[in-house]
Amino acid sequence: QVQLVESGGGFVQPGGSLRLSCAASGSIFSISSMGWYRQAPGKQRELVASITRDGTTKYADFVNGRFTITRDNANNTMYLQMNSLTAEDTDVYYCRLDRFLCENESWGQGTQVTVSS
């Protein structure tokens, strides 16, 4: 019922920046939270940043103040501004959406971020 499409990933040199976007469509009512997760091959998917309905944000420890998560409700879009990127940030980044009274979360297909010189 919910469709999430990520974009904005790509190749960037260490120290560079990227802005990821997640466009939501479909049955996107009663949203409780949205977030960005990352997953490297063979690794667990882990939280990068999240934002609740009231605007409360949370970041993983490895972010160290480098990233900012925001929403644009008018366009049903969530963003992750990523600065000071390092090779350790190389992963596939996924958008997640949770709704009140819904057991299953929604996931996007992911966007690749590659940080390399």
VOGU-3710 file (C-alpha; in Angstrom, 3 decimals, decimal comma):
1> qvqlvesggg> 0,000/0,000/0,000  2,984/2,294/0,597  5,623/2,935/-2,027  9,003/4,412/-1,101  11,529/5,443/-3,720  15,047/6,478/-2,713  17,331/8,612/-4,819  20,433/10,768/-4,492  23,018/8,086/-3,923  26,138/7,799/-5,991
11> fvqpggslrl> 29,907/8,040/-5,970  31,658/10,664/-3,858  35,213/11,236/-2,654  36,069/11,178/1,061  35,041/14,425/2,707  32,302/15,015/0,159  28,542/15,323/0,567  25,364/13,714/-0,735  21,679/14,380/-0,198  19,454/11,320/-0,203
21> scaasgsifs> 15,736/11,613/-0,930  12,841/9,278/-0,158  9,564/9,952/-1,949  6,493/8,313/-0,391  3,209/7,548/-2,115  0,143/5,374/-1,650  -1,486/4,794/1,738  0,779/7,133/3,672  -1,698/8,182/6,334  -1,107/7,822/10,083
31> issmgwyrqa> 2,682/7,897/9,807  4,399/7,376/13,158  8,004/7,663/12,006  10,353/7,498/9,061  14,011/6,689/8,964  17,150/5,935/7,013  18,957/2,620/7,410  22,131/1,302/5,837  23,303/-2,190/4,968  26,625/-3,379/3,611
41> pgkqrelvas> 26,924/-6,793/1,925  26,852/-9,546/4,534  26,037/-7,117/7,345  22,888/-6,347/9,323  20,708/-3,436/8,356  21,208/-0,675/10,914  19,606/2,635/11,768  21,291/5,783/10,503  18,683/8,397/11,423  14,969/8,599/12,170
51> itrdgttkya> 12,312/11,255/12,580  8,983/10,866/14,377  5,627/12,406/13,556  6,251/15,254/15,995  9,663/15,973/14,470  11,881/14,290/17,055  15,106/13,067/15,456  17,564/10,349/16,400  20,983/9,507/14,957  23,315/6,543/15,213
61> dfvngrftit> 26,550/7,109/17,116  28,678/6,782/13,977  26,959/9,799/12,439  28,880/12,113/14,792  26,929/15,200/13,785  27,658/14,785/10,062  24,130/13,979/8,855  20,780/15,726/9,097  17,370/14,113/8,548  14,472/16,320/7,431
71> rdnanntmyl> 10,962/16,057/5,982  8,996/17,961/3,375  5,379/17,097/4,141  4,058/19,080/1,177  5,912/16,745/-1,185  5,768/13,607/0,997  9,534/13,419/0,889  12,216/12,701/3,483  15,856/13,702/3,107  19,211/12,777/4,574
81> qmnsltaedt> 21,923/15,394/4,135  25,252/13,595/4,436  28,447/15,604/4,938  32,062/14,705/5,672  31,591/11,272/4,162  34,198/8,568/4,693  34,827/5,167/3,145  33,077/3,625/6,164  29,835/5,217/4,958  29,835/3,084/1,808
91> dvyycrldrf> 26,572/1,127/1,969  23,144/0,740/0,460  20,828/3,191/2,204  17,156/2,324/2,694  14,117/4,418/3,520  11,700/3,060/6,145  8,179/4,192/7,019  6,095/3,092/10,011  2,387/3,708/10,535  0,251/3,670/13,668
101> lceneswgqg> -1,571/0,349/14,219  0,284/-1,318/11,342  2,425/-4,360/12,140  4,503/-4,211/8,964  6,853/-1,394/8,132  7,458/-0,225/4,569  10,865/-0,231/2,869  12,256/1,344/-0,235  14,495/-0,505/-2,667  17,632/1,289/-1,517
111> tqvtvss> 20,151/3,658/-3,038  23,879/2,954/-3,257  26,351/5,307/-1,597  30,003/4,754/-2,477  32,738/6,832/-0,843  36,141/6,288/-2,423  39,134/8,198/-3,703
//
